[in-house]
Amino acid sequence: MLLWNLDVDAAIRRVCDATPDTLTSEAWSTYVSPDRSYDPPCGSGGATGTH
C-alpha cells in the first residue's frame, strides 16, 4: 500500500527547503513580471520565509 502525505504546508516546506533562493529578483523580472514587486514564493531563506 502506498500512502501520500496530503499536507500542503508540509509539501511547500519540502520544496522550499530543497530549492532555497532559486527564484532570484532577476529571474522574477524575466519569468514572472518586471512590473510586479519581487515576492519570492518561499520568502528569503527557504521554508523559514513566508509562502
N, CA, C and O atoms as a DFTB+ gen file, in Angstrom:
204 C
 N C O
     1  1       0.845      -1.162       0.000
     2  2       0.000       0.000       0.000
     3  2       0.898       1.235       0.000
     4  3       1.883       1.290       0.737
     5  1       0.565       2.207      -0.810
     6  2       1.304       3.454      -0.905
     7  2       0.469       4.555      -0.281
     8  3      -0.692       4.741      -0.648
     9  1       1.050       5.285       0.657
    10  2       0.345       6.388       1.302
    11  2       0.961       7.705       0.870
    12  3       2.182       7.818       0.759
    13  1       0.126       8.696       0.629
    14  2       0.575      10.016       0.210
    15  2       0.295      11.012       1.320
    16  3      -0.777      10.990       1.925
    17  1       1.244      11.875       1.587
    18  2       1.042      12.952       2.541
    19  2       0.341      14.091       1.801
    20  3       0.878      14.632       0.834
    21  1      -0.846      14.447       2.255
    22  2      -1.642      15.482       1.586
    23  2      -1.551      16.832       2.289
    24  3      -2.351      17.726       2.016
    25  1      -0.593      16.986       3.184
    26  2      -0.413      18.228       3.911
    27  2       0.275      19.248       2.991
    28  3       1.463      19.123       2.695
    29  1      -0.476      20.244       2.549
    30  2       0.040      21.231       1.597
    31  2       1.189      22.031       2.202
    32  3       2.191      22.274       1.529
    33  1       1.058      22.441       3.456
    34  2       2.126      23.216       4.093
    35  2       3.421      22.407       4.194
    36  3       4.511      22.951       4.014
    37  1       3.302      21.124       4.478
    38  2       4.488      20.267       4.534
    39  2       5.133      20.159       3.151
    40  3       6.359      20.160       3.037
    41  1       4.327      20.068       2.119
    42  2       4.851      19.991       0.747
    43  2       5.564      21.286       0.381
    44  3       6.633      21.252      -0.228
    45  1       4.988      22.417       0.743
    46  2       5.621      23.714       0.463
    47  2       6.954      23.810       1.178
    48  3       7.946      24.231       0.584
    49  1       6.992      23.425       2.449
    50  2       8.254      23.454       3.206
    51  2       9.297      22.561       2.556
    52  3      10.465      22.938       2.459
    53  1       8.883      21.377       2.110
    54  2       9.808      20.423       1.481
    55  2      10.390      21.008       0.196
    56  3      11.596      20.912      -0.036
    57  1       9.557      21.604      -0.630
    58  2      10.030      22.196      -1.882
    59  2      10.942      23.385      -1.595
    60  3      12.004      23.510      -2.204
    61  1      10.540      24.254      -0.675
    62  2      11.352      25.430      -0.358
    63  2      12.688      25.037       0.277
    64  3      13.709      25.673       0.011
    65  1      12.690      24.000       1.110
    66  2      13.945      23.526       1.697
    67  2      14.884      22.969       0.636
    68  3      16.102      23.104       0.748
    69  1      14.320      22.342      -0.394
    70  2      15.131      21.725      -1.449
    71  2      15.609      22.736      -2.481
    72  3      16.580      22.478      -3.193
    73  1      14.938      23.888      -2.572
    74  2      15.277      24.862      -3.615
    75  2      15.339      26.283      -3.068
    76  3      14.709      27.181      -3.627
    77  1      16.090      26.510      -1.981
    78  2      16.129      27.859      -1.409
    79  2      16.787      28.852      -2.361
    80  3      17.766      28.538      -3.038
    81  1      16.238      30.029      -2.393
    82  2      16.813      31.138      -3.165
    83  2      16.971      30.840      -4.651
    84  3      17.850      31.404      -5.303
    85  1      16.136      29.968      -5.189
    86  2      16.211      29.632      -6.607
    87  2      15.649      30.743      -7.476
    88  3      16.171      31.007      -8.559
    89  1      14.598      31.394      -7.016
    90  2      13.959      32.444      -7.800
    91  2      14.523      33.798      -7.379
    92  3      14.014      34.445      -6.464
    93  1      15.578      34.205      -8.063
    94  2      16.221      35.478      -7.767
    95  2      15.378      36.628      -8.296
    96  3      14.436      36.412      -9.058
    97  1      15.713      37.846      -7.894
    98  2      14.968      39.002      -8.395
    99  2      15.126      39.138      -9.910
   100  3      14.205      39.586     -10.593
   101  1      16.285      38.754     -10.431
   102  2      16.491      38.813     -11.883
   103  2      15.598      37.802     -12.596
   104  3      14.984      38.116     -13.616
   105  1      15.531      36.581     -12.052
   106  2      14.666      35.556     -12.642
   107  2      13.205      35.970     -12.518
   108  3      12.421      35.754     -13.442
   109  1      12.831      36.562     -11.383
   110  2      11.461      37.054     -11.183
   111  2      11.110      38.050     -12.293
   112  3      10.049      37.954     -12.909
   113  1      11.993      38.987     -12.535
   114  2      11.757      40.009     -13.555
   115  2      11.608      39.392     -14.942
   116  3      10.791      39.846     -15.743
   117  1      12.401      38.355     -15.227
   118  2      12.365      37.701     -16.531
   119  2      11.158      36.788     -16.700
   120  3      10.478      36.846     -17.724
   121  1      10.886      35.949     -15.712
   122  2       9.887      34.891     -15.872
   123  2       8.518      35.180     -15.249
   124  3       7.522      34.569     -15.635
   125  1       8.464      36.095     -14.301
   126  2       7.177      36.422     -13.677
   127  2       6.676      37.729     -14.266
   128  3       5.721      37.736     -15.043
   129  1       7.317      38.841     -13.901
   130  2       6.935      40.133     -14.465
   131  2       7.876      41.213     -13.963
   132  3       8.127      41.313     -12.763
   133  1       8.392      42.014     -14.868
   134  2       9.231      43.126     -14.422
   135  2       8.393      44.228     -13.763
   136  3       8.936      45.108     -13.096
   137  1       7.075      44.178     -13.951
   138  2       6.188      45.208     -13.407
   139  2       5.654      44.869     -12.022
   140  3       5.034      45.716     -11.378
   141  1       5.884      43.646     -11.555
   142  2       5.411      43.238     -10.225
   143  2       6.562      43.257      -9.240
   144  3       7.691      42.910      -9.587
   145  1       6.280      43.661      -8.017
   146  2       7.311      43.681      -6.984
   147  2       7.808      42.262      -6.725
   148  3       7.033      41.305      -6.727
   149  1       9.103      42.147      -6.505
   150  2       9.730      40.852      -6.223
   151  2       9.134      40.284      -4.942
   152  3       9.203      40.912      -3.886
   153  1       8.552      39.102      -5.037
   154  2       7.921      38.423      -3.901
   155  2       8.147      36.926      -4.049
   156  3       7.254      36.209      -4.501
   157  1       9.344      36.440      -3.670
   158  2       9.651      35.027      -3.869
   159  2       8.680      34.137      -3.101
   160  3       8.325      34.452      -1.965
   161  1       8.249      33.035      -3.699
   162  2       7.242      32.170      -3.083
   163  2       7.694      31.538      -1.776
   164  3       6.856      31.218      -0.933
   165  1       8.986      31.351      -1.585
   166  2       9.467      30.748      -0.337
   167  2      10.007      31.793       0.617
   168  3      10.569      31.447       1.656
   169  1       9.851      33.047       0.292
   170  2      10.448      34.070       1.130
   171  2      11.955      34.028       0.959
   172  3      12.455      33.389       0.033
   173  1      12.666      34.680       1.814
   174  2      14.124      34.586       1.729
   175  2      14.585      33.580       2.744
   176  3      14.143      33.607       3.892
   177  1      15.461      32.697       2.346
   178  2      15.995      31.703       3.262
   179  2      15.218      30.399       3.313
   180  3      15.243      29.719       4.338
   181  1      14.533      30.029       2.246
   182  2      13.851      28.735       2.208
   183  2      12.568      28.727       3.010
   184  3      11.866      29.736       3.062
   185  1      12.252      27.616       3.631
   186  2      10.977      27.425       4.310
   187  2      10.811      28.313       5.532
   188  3       9.702      28.421       6.056
   189  1      11.873      28.952       6.002
   190  2      11.725      29.821       7.154
   191  2      11.069      31.134       6.766
   192  3      10.604      31.882       7.626
   193  1      11.032      31.416       5.455
   194  2      10.381      32.624       4.977
   195  2       8.880      32.390       4.827
   196  3       8.348      31.365       5.253
   197  1       8.217      33.357       4.216
   198  2       6.771      33.219       4.004
   199  2       6.523      32.538       2.681
   200  3       7.411      32.501       1.829
   201  1       5.336      31.997       2.490
   202  2       4.982      31.361       1.227
   203  2       3.581      31.725       0.850
   204  3       3.088      31.287      -0.190
